[in-house]
Amino acid sequence: MWYRAKLALFRTARLNRAWRYWRALRGRPAGQYDRLGVLIRDLAPGRSFADIGCMWGVNGAHAFAAEAAGANLVKAVDVFGPTPEFEATHAARQSRVEFILGDCADADTQARIGVVDVVFCAGVLYHHPSPIDLLVALRRICGSTLILRTSTIPEIAGLTNAAVFYPMLPDADRARWNLASLGVLHQKGISQRFDPADGYGNWFWGLTPSCLTSMLQVAGFELQRRDEEPFAQTIIATPTRAPLACRLPNVEESRQIARQVSRSGVARPA
């Protein structure tokens, strides 16, 4: 009951602003989308840069911002596009931003991107049906710094690492996550029902900040900074170890595992 009330309060624009003001008074200003440009200007100069999910609603604007800030190589990646707006800006600026059509979670796309100093990914993670796979993919291409912004949900008391899977929720449950009152007008899978034909256009996951943090650590990142909002997080992270790799055993290794399992006697039907 309390959690539902908290969601309703945070979805009220006036109270959301009051929460931000209260945070600022305590010396912990809330994150905001408009600060992404500041982060790019701080972190991109003299470095290689990849914008993952560069098109929806921004038409490569963050990639162009990195180029303007002095990045020495910029790659813009998305599963659709380039949009006419992107191409017009690219031509007008005589830009050297390279557009790559592909899914970052795909090994071939990762090979085309290569390893870059700064990986920027905003508004993508919650659209992916397997967010841990996407984070591992980001780790594989990240040489120095990850700038990640993603929609999240408030923490649930007593349930660290909790998450909500949006597809197929009943209408009343979907309504709890509708952020139209805060200006988010298109949430396929929430404001409208899940549609498999829309693929990544759907919202799949509502991750709590603790769940997101744990996923980043498993993928091979360490958080350096987290700017919190009621329904979003902006994170700066650095790679600290090799990305998670789940390797299938070969034939002989498989037989050895089978023998060990049989000897141990731990395999029991659940």
N, C-alpha and C positions, 0 to 999 in steps of 0.2 A: 504493500500500500504506500509506504513512504517513498519507495523508488519511483512509483508512478507519479507521485506528487512532485518529486524532484525533476522528473522529465518535463512535466507540464510547466513548472516554473522556469526552467532553462529555455523552453521553447517560446516563452513570452519575451518579445523583443525588449520591452522596457526593463524587465527584471534581468535579462541577459546583460544589458548595458550596465545596470547597477552592479552586477557581479564583477564585470570588468573594472569598473571604477573602484570598487572595494579592493580588488587585487592590486591595482596600481597604487592605492594609498598605502598598502602593506609592502610596497617595494617589489612586487612580483607582477609586472604588467602582463596581461593576457596576450597570447599570440594573435596575429592577424594576417590575413591573406596579403594585404598591401605591403607587408614587410619582406615579402619574398624577393622583391627587386633589390632591397638593401643587402640581403644575404648574397645575392648573385654578384652585386658590385664589390662586395667584400672578398668573395672567395674565388671568383672567376679569373681575375687578371693574371696573365702570364701562364695559364694552365689550360689543359684540355678539358672539355666540358661536354656532357651528353644530357639532353633533355628527354626523359622517357615519358611518353604520353603527352606530346607537345602540341596537339592540334585542338582538342575539344574546347571551344569557347575562347581560345587565346591565339590560335593560328600562328604558333611558333614564337610568340612574343618573348617568352623567357629565353629561348635560344638566341634570338636577336639581341636581347639585353646582355647576355653573356658575351656575345661578339663585340657589342659596343663597349663593354667594360674592359675589353682587352684580352679575352680568352684567345689562345693561339690556335685552337682548333675546336669547332663546335659541330656536334652531330645531333640532329633532331629526329626522334624516333616515335612512330605511332603505327597503329593497326589500320588506319585509314588516312587518306590525304595523299599529297599535299592539297590544302584548300586553295581556292582562288585568291583568298586574302593573303595566304602565306606566299604564294608565287608572286603576287603583285609587290609585296613588301621586299621579297628577296631580290626582285629585279630593280626596284627603286633604290635599294641600298647597295646594289652591286655586291650582294652578300656572298660570303664563302661558306655559309652554313650548309652542311650536307644533310639532306633529308633521307632517312632510311625507313622504308615501308616494311614493318615486321613486328612480331611479338617478342618482346624482350625476354620472355621466358623460354624462347626457342633457341637452341644451341647455334643454329645458323645465323640468327639475328645477332646473338652475342658475338659471334666471330666477326661479323661486319662492323660492329661497334668497336670491338677491341677493348683494351683497358684504358680508361681515361682518369684524369686526376679527380674531377668533380662530377658526380652523378646527381642529377636533379630529377625528382619524381614527385609531382603534385597532382592530387585528384585521381589517382590510379588504383591504389592498393585495394580499396573497398569494392572496386569493380571486378576484381579478379577472383574466380572461384577458389583458387588455391593461393592465398596470400603468402604463405611461407615459401612456396616455389618462386614467386616473384621476388621476394626479398633475397633469396639465395642467388637469383639471377642478377639482381642489382649488386650483390657482393662480388660476383664473378667479374663484373666490368668496372668495379670501383677501385681505383688506385690509392686514393687519399681521403676523400670526403664525400659523404652522402648528405644531400639536403632532401628531406622527405616531409611532405605535407599530406595529411590524409584525414578524412572524416573518421571520427571515433564516437563511442558512446560513453556516458559517465560511468565511473566505477560502480560496481555493485557490492555493497557492504557484505563482507564474509565470503565473497567469491572472487578471489584473486585470479587473474587470467581468464575472466569470463568473456564470452562473445555471443553474439546473436546472429543466426543465419536467417537472412531476410526472405529468400524465396519460399513461397507457399505458406507464409504466415496468414492466418485469418485476417479479414479486413480490420477488425477492431485492434488487433495487435500491430498491424502495419501502421495504423494511424498514430501510434505512440512515437514512431520514428520519423514522422513527416515534419520536415523543417521549413515548410512554406512560410510560416510566420516569421522566419529569420531571413527570408529572401532566397531560399533554395527552392527553385520552382520545378525542377525536373529530377525526380528520383525514381526512375523506372525500377519496379520491383517493390517500391514503397508507396509513392503517390499514385502509381498505377500498378496493376498486378504484374508479377514476373512473367516475362515472355521469352522462352528459350530462343526464339528467332533473333532476338536483340543481342544475344551473346554478352560481350563485355559491357554493353550499354546498361545492363541491370546493375543494381546495387546488390552485392552478395553478402557482405559481412559488416557487422557492427562490432568492432574490436574495442575493448576497454584499453585505456593506456597501459595497464599492467600486462595485458595480453600482447599488445604491440611491442612493448619493451622486451618481453621474453622472446618473441619471435625474432626480433632484430639480433638479440644475443645468440640465439641458436643459429641464425644465418651467418654469423661471423662478424657482427658489428658491436661497437661499444658506444653508448650514448655520451655525447659531450654537452649537449644542451637540449632542453625540451621546453618549448613555449606552449602552454596549455590553454585550451578554450573548452567550453562546455561540450562541444560536439566536433572538435578538431584538435590535431596536434601538429606542430611544426618541429621537426627534429633535425639536429646536426649530429651525425655519427661518423665514426672512423672504423675502418677495417682493422680487426685485431688478430684474426686467425684465418686459416683457409676456409672457404665456404663449405657449408654442409654438403657432404657427398654420400649418397646411399648407393653403394656398389653391389651389384649382384655377384654372388660367388660363382667361380667356374665349376666345372663338373666335379673335379677332385675335391675342391673345397666344400662343395655341397654334400658330398658323401661323408667327409669328415664331420661336418656339422650334424648330419643325420645320425652318425654313430655316437657322437657326444650326447645328443638329445636322448637317444635310446638308453645309453648307459646311465644317464643321470636320473631317469625316471620322473623328470619334472613335467613331461607332457601329459596333461590330463584334460579330458573334455570339460569345458566350462559349463 
